[in-house]
């Protein structure tokens, strides 16, 4: 007759099943309790770590290398892209600061508004000015002060404009922003001077004085005259920024001399359309603006080609 044997444990350290001291295959109460106590006292391998294992990790987390890494994460990356809302916020503050500067300069210019009006009347000393309503002269003086404030605040406004663009430029391109701001102001003043000393005197001599005779006399209001003069000064100042714009666009790779040369025919048509829109409706002033624009277009091609040659030279030196 075969006797049943108690099941053998799975290994020498197997205490998951209680031992049977009686040898009948069934555990006693005492052996079962002992096995449970043995399981509770066994240390868990996953939860136990020695101090020697913890110390290096703690030192790594609190060491100088970890502090340097955390500081690097908190540092602002100059090439990091700004969110769209941050761009809008920065644009808003740029416009606010620029408008505030223009208003402050306009208030200061109003103090010398009479002197400014006399200066603007010098290109046509033979033209007598009148005003037809009690408020026309006062409102004209306010407009003159506002235009003068815009011209006086131009350096600061230009700096704010380029300062808004700077975050989107590379480090080597940011170094060129101060010279670009300087040339922006210089080109505007050159255009304003060209209009003041050449275009306006010749234009008024042809349009006003040239058509006066014994039965035809020009009675020009101060508002119309100063509006014409200030518009011409500002328009020519802006269009003389074309070489600066061509330099900047060529510098960042958006414009090439090949493109300007291939689109020259379309550029000429666009120039005459722009001249017809922003000048008074006569062929003389349109031509006086279109001819300098054509010359500036050719200068822009030369500037773009110079920038392209400089880029190729630097690339050759680096390679």
Helices and strands as residue ranges (DSSP letters): H 29-41, H 51-62, H 64-74, H 84-111, H 113-121, G 122-124, E 129-130, H 136-152, H 154-166, H 171-174, H 177-194, I 195-199, H 200-207, G 209-211, E 220-221, H 222-239, H 242-251, H 257-262, H 264-278, H 283-318
